[in-house]
Amino acid sequence: MTEASYRRPPDDILQILDAEPLPSVSISPDRRFLLLVDRKIYPPVSELAAPLLKLAGLRINPETSGPHLAPRYCGLQLLETATRKVTPIAMPEECRITLCGWSPNGHHYAFTLTHTDHIALWVLDTATFRVRQVTDIPVSAAYAVPVHWLPDSEHLLVLTIPSDRGPMPEKPRTPAGPAIEEATGASGPVRTYQDLLQGPHDAELFEYFCRTQLMIVDLTSATSESVGTPQIFGSVDVSPDGNLILVVRHERPWSYTLPVSRFPRRTEVWDRNGNIV
């Protein structure tokens, strides 16, 4: 048997498929800059073949602790609104960018870069037109939005991989018990969802990848400070004065018939040390 290879369409078709799409655009809060974000439409086969976990309605790449098939943004340019001058931003090769947002004062733009085995936090400085990595702590983007600016524009609230996470749980060779389902005895319409938890091992994987540690990262010194203990955060939101954090976190029991958006949740207000207010 001969090994088959992928066939390519005629050049005329390739030119249409590979045509560069229009960039995405984001304007800075101070209206001084337009961020032009280059993107690619079609992922390569290597990305399609990346490991995939289907957990509670999420599709996670276990190698990066991020989404399977991450956004395909690949380049940045800054356009100065006053002069219309466009400056290309030097980026690492083969980068996969996920956009996070402008600092409140418009001096920096935060984004993440997805590597083969982790996700890193970077910022773009509009004064120097350069990018740099802010911290070595890997970002967790498996579920909630991972990066938020604080109002002072000097700190970022980041969802990171806990330092005590350890190795990924292995699937047991034999089940711990039978699979039991309950029924009401009456027929009726039932909502169906895809990629749900299928058993205790899936529940362990869900907790492993979605449990994150909140960190406040100092943009200037590149130091970081933990906020509270690791939790499964559905969302976090910083107060206008930067002193309080509105936290939505999920708690057991996990459902095998509903996605994570329908899991039990608790809403709390924390201070910057992680204490409940």
PEURRA-V232676 format. One record per residue. PHI is phi in degrees with one decimal (* if undefined). PSI is psi as a letter, one per 30 degrees, with the letter a starting at -180 (NA if undefined). OMEGA is omega in radians with two decimals (NA if undefined). Layout:
phi=PHI psi=PSI omega=OMEGA
phi=PHI psi=PSI omega=OMEGA
//
This chain:
phi=* psi=k omega=3.12
phi=-85.8 psi=k omega=-3.13
phi=-78.3 psi=k omega=-3.13
phi=-80.8 psi=l omega=3.09
phi=-129.9 psi=l omega=3.14
phi=-68.8 psi=k omega=3.11
phi=-97.1 psi=k omega=-3.13
phi=-104.8 psi=k omega=3.12
phi=-72.4 psi=l omega=3.09
phi=-58.8 psi=l omega=-3.08
phi=-58.5 psi=e omega=3.14
phi=-60.8 psi=e omega=3.11
phi=-70.6 psi=e omega=3.13
phi=-61.7 psi=e omega=3.14
phi=-63.3 psi=e omega=3.11
phi=-72.3 psi=e omega=-3.08
phi=-68.5 psi=e omega=-3.08
phi=-91.6 psi=g omega=3.12
phi=-61.6 psi=k omega=-3.11
phi=-67.9 psi=k omega=3.09
phi=-73.9 psi=l omega=3.07
phi=-63.1 psi=k omega=-3.12
phi=-71.4 psi=l omega=2.96
phi=-75.7 psi=l omega=-3.02
phi=-129.0 psi=k omega=3.05
phi=-139.8 psi=k omega=-3.10
phi=-97.1 psi=k omega=-3.12
phi=-71.9 psi=l omega=-3.13
phi=-58.5 psi=f omega=3.14
phi=-89.3 psi=g omega=3.08
phi=65.2 psi=g omega=-3.11
phi=-85.5 psi=f omega=-3.03
phi=-134.9 psi=k omega=2.87
phi=-110.2 psi=k omega=3.04
phi=-91.2 psi=j omega=3.11
phi=-101.1 psi=k omega=-3.03
phi=-113.9 psi=j omega=3.09
phi=-75.5 psi=k omega=-3.11
phi=-145.2 psi=l omega=3.05
phi=-115.3 psi=k omega=-3.04
phi=-85.1 psi=e omega=-2.95
phi=-106.5 psi=k omega=3.10
phi=-76.6 psi=k omega=3.07
phi=-71.7 psi=l omega=-3.13
phi=-62.0 psi=e omega=-3.13
phi=-61.1 psi=e omega=3.10
phi=-75.4 psi=e omega=3.09
phi=-63.1 psi=e omega=-3.11
phi=-88.9 psi=g omega=-3.14
phi=-64.8 psi=l omega=3.13
phi=-56.0 psi=k omega=-3.06
phi=-139.2 psi=k omega=3.00
phi=-115.0 psi=k omega=3.12
phi=-105.0 psi=j omega=-3.00
phi=-133.8 psi=j omega=3.01
phi=54.4 psi=h omega=-3.13
phi=86.0 psi=f omega=3.13
phi=-103.9 psi=l omega=3.02
phi=-121.0 psi=j omega=-2.93
phi=-116.7 psi=k omega=2.97
phi=-90.3 psi=j omega=-3.07
phi=-67.2 psi=f omega=-3.14
phi=-76.7 psi=f omega=-3.09
phi=-111.0 psi=f omega=-3.00
phi=57.2 psi=h omega=3.10
phi=-137.0 psi=a omega=-3.11
phi=-70.5 psi=k omega=2.99
phi=-70.3 psi=k omega=-3.04
phi=58.9 psi=i omega=3.10
phi=-63.9 psi=l omega=3.11
phi=-52.5 psi=k omega=-3.02
phi=-101.7 psi=h omega=2.98
phi=-79.5 psi=k omega=-2.95
phi=-134.3 psi=f omega=-3.12
phi=-165.8 psi=l omega=-3.11
phi=-127.8 psi=k omega=3.00
phi=-138.5 psi=k omega=3.08
phi=-111.8 psi=k omega=3.07
phi=-109.4 psi=k omega=3.10
phi=-80.4 psi=k omega=-3.03
phi=-66.4 psi=f omega=-3.10
phi=-73.4 psi=e omega=-3.05
phi=-107.8 psi=f omega=-3.06
phi=64.6 psi=g omega=3.11
phi=-77.3 psi=k omega=-3.14
phi=-108.1 psi=k omega=-3.14
phi=-117.6 psi=j omega=3.04
phi=-67.1 psi=k omega=-3.14
phi=-102.3 psi=k omega=3.11
phi=-69.0 psi=k omega=-3.09
phi=-125.2 psi=l omega=3.03
phi=-60.4 psi=l omega=-3.13
phi=-68.4 psi=l omega=3.09
phi=51.4 psi=h omega=-3.10
phi=-87.2 psi=k omega=3.03
phi=-119.9 psi=j omega=-2.98
phi=-97.9 psi=k omega=2.93
phi=-117.5 psi=k omega=-3.05
phi=-77.2 psi=k omega=3.13
phi=-116.3 psi=e omega=3.07
phi=148.2 psi=l omega=3.14
phi=-78.5 psi=k omega=2.93
phi=-68.5 psi=l omega=-3.10
phi=-55.3 psi=e omega=3.14
phi=-87.0 psi=f omega=3.08
phi=78.9 psi=g omega=-3.09
phi=-88.4 psi=f omega=-3.11
phi=-138.4 psi=l omega=3.02
phi=-127.7 psi=k omega=-3.11
phi=-96.7 psi=k omega=3.07
phi=-154.4 psi=l omega=3.07
phi=-116.4 psi=l omega=3.04
phi=-114.7 psi=k omega=3.12
phi=-91.6 psi=j omega=3.07
phi=-99.3 psi=a omega=-3.08
phi=-68.0 psi=f omega=-3.05
phi=-130.6 psi=g omega=3.11
phi=-167.3 psi=l omega=3.08
phi=-120.5 psi=k omega=-3.05
phi=-114.7 psi=k omega=3.12
phi=-94.6 psi=k omega=3.13
phi=-129.4 psi=l omega=3.03
phi=-136.3 psi=l omega=3.03
phi=-105.3 psi=k omega=3.13
phi=-98.9 psi=j omega=-3.10
phi=-74.0 psi=f omega=3.12
phi=-77.5 psi=e omega=-3.08
phi=-110.1 psi=f omega=-3.07
phi=59.2 psi=h omega=3.13
phi=-125.1 psi=l omega=3.08
phi=-114.0 psi=l omega=3.10
phi=-154.3 psi=l omega=3.07
phi=-80.4 psi=k omega=-3.04
phi=-85.7 psi=e omega=-3.06
phi=-147.0 psi=l omega=3.09
phi=-86.4 psi=f omega=-3.12
phi=-70.5 psi=k omega=-3.11
phi=-68.4 psi=k omega=-3.13
phi=-86.4 psi=k omega=3.05
phi=-105.5 psi=j omega=-3.13
phi=-121.7 psi=g omega=-3.08
phi=-69.7 psi=f omega=-3.05
phi=-135.8 psi=d omega=-3.01
phi=-78.8 psi=l omega=3.05
phi=-60.6 psi=k omega=-2.90
phi=-86.5 psi=f omega=-2.99
phi=-133.1 psi=k omega=3.12
phi=-139.6 psi=k omega=3.07
phi=-80.1 psi=k omega=2.92
phi=-88.1 psi=l omega=-3.03
phi=-59.6 psi=f omega=-3.10
phi=-77.6 psi=f omega=3.14
phi=63.5 psi=g omega=3.13
phi=-113.6 psi=f omega=-3.11
phi=-134.4 psi=l omega=3.10
phi=-126.5 psi=k omega=3.03
phi=-96.4 psi=j omega=-2.94
phi=-127.0 psi=k omega=2.99
phi=-88.6 psi=j omega=-3.04
phi=-121.4 psi=l omega=3.08
phi=-75.6 psi=k omega=-3.13
phi=-59.9 psi=k omega=-3.11
phi=-67.8 psi=f omega=-3.11
phi=-100.7 psi=g omega=-3.02
phi=-65.9 psi=e omega=3.10
phi=75.9 psi=a omega=-3.11
phi=-74.5 psi=l omega=-3.14
phi=-66.8 psi=k omega=3.13
phi=-59.2 psi=k omega=3.10
phi=-88.9 psi=k omega=3.13
phi=-72.8 psi=k omega=3.14
phi=-66.7 psi=k omega=-3.13
phi=-70.0 psi=e omega=3.14
phi=-124.0 psi=k omega=3.13
phi=-68.3 psi=l omega=-3.14
phi=-74.2 psi=f omega=-3.12
phi=-174.6 psi=a omega=-3.12
phi=-74.2 psi=l omega=3.03
phi=-86.5 psi=k omega=-3.06
phi=-116.5 psi=k omega=3.06
phi=-124.2 psi=k omega=3.13
phi=-106.2 psi=k omega=3.11
phi=-131.9 psi=l omega=3.14
phi=-82.3 psi=f omega=-3.12
phi=89.9 psi=f omega=3.12
phi=-121.5 psi=k omega=3.12
phi=-83.2 psi=l omega=3.13
phi=178.8 psi=l omega=-3.14
phi=-68.6 psi=k omega=3.14
phi=-129.8 psi=k omega=3.07
phi=-68.9 psi=k omega=3.11
phi=-118.4 psi=k omega=3.12
phi=-129.2 psi=l omega=3.14
phi=-98.0 psi=l omega=3.01
phi=61.5 psi=h omega=-3.13
phi=-82.9 psi=l omega=3.04
phi=-64.0 psi=k omega=-3.07
phi=-108.1 psi=f omega=-3.12
phi=172.5 psi=a omega=-3.11
phi=-59.0 psi=e omega=-3.14
phi=-66.5 psi=e omega=3.07
phi=-61.6 psi=e omega=3.11
phi=-64.5 psi=e omega=3.08
phi=-64.5 psi=e omega=3.12
phi=-65.4 psi=e omega=3.11
phi=-59.0 psi=e omega=3.13
phi=-65.2 psi=e omega=-3.10
phi=-62.8 psi=e omega=-3.05
phi=-88.1 psi=f omega=-3.08
phi=-96.1 psi=f omega=3.06
phi=-76.5 psi=k omega=-3.04
phi=-133.3 psi=l omega=3.10
phi=-110.0 psi=k omega=3.05
phi=-75.3 psi=k omega=3.11
phi=-133.8 psi=k omega=2.96
phi=-101.5 psi=j omega=-3.07
phi=-106.1 psi=k omega=3.10
phi=-84.0 psi=k omega=-3.07
phi=-68.1 psi=e omega=-3.07
phi=-79.1 psi=e omega=-3.06
phi=-91.4 psi=f omega=-3.12
phi=62.6 psi=g omega=3.06
phi=-91.0 psi=l omega=-3.10
phi=-136.3 psi=l omega=-3.11
phi=-137.6 psi=k omega=-3.13
phi=-71.5 psi=k omega=3.07
phi=-120.5 psi=j omega=3.13
phi=69.1 psi=a omega=-3.12
phi=-110.3 psi=l omega=3.12
phi=-60.1 psi=k omega=-3.14
phi=-142.8 psi=l omega=2.98
phi=-96.2 psi=j omega=-3.05
phi=-87.6 psi=k omega=3.00
phi=-84.5 psi=e omega=3.08
phi=-164.9 psi=l omega=3.01
phi=-136.5 psi=k omega=-3.11
phi=-147.2 psi=k omega=-3.07
phi=-91.3 psi=k omega=3.11
phi=-69.0 psi=l omega=-3.11
phi=-59.1 psi=f omega=3.11
phi=-90.7 psi=f omega=3.08
phi=79.0 psi=g omega=-3.07
phi=-96.0 psi=f omega=-3.09
phi=-126.9 psi=l omega=3.14
phi=-130.9 psi=k omega=3.05
phi=-86.2 psi=j omega=-3.02
phi=-115.8 psi=k omega=2.95
phi=-116.2 psi=j omega=-3.10
phi=-127.2 psi=k omega=-3.10
phi=-93.3 psi=k omega=3.12
phi=-130.5 psi=l omega=3.05
phi=-63.9 psi=l omega=0.13
phi=-85.2 psi=k omega=3.06
phi=-85.7 psi=k omega=-3.10
phi=-100.4 psi=k omega=3.03
phi=-98.5 psi=g omega=-3.12
phi=-120.6 psi=f omega=-3.12
phi=-132.3 psi=l omega=3.08
phi=-79.0 psi=l omega=-3.06
phi=-61.3 psi=f omega=3.14
phi=-63.8 psi=f omega=3.12
phi=-106.5 psi=g omega=3.12
phi=-72.2 psi=l omega=3.06
phi=-55.8 psi=k omega=-3.09
phi=-139.3 psi=l omega=3.08
phi=-129.2 psi=k omega=-3.14
phi=-106.2 psi=k omega=-3.08
phi=-137.7 psi=l omega=2.99
phi=-109.4 psi=k omega=-3.14
phi=-109.8 psi=l omega=2.89
phi=-88.2 psi=a omega=-3.04
phi=-73.5 psi=f omega=3.03
phi=-98.2 psi=f omega=-3.13
phi=90.5 psi=g omega=3.10
phi=-82.9 psi=k omega=3.14
phi=-73.2 psi=k omega=3.11
phi=-92.2 psi=NA omega=NA
//
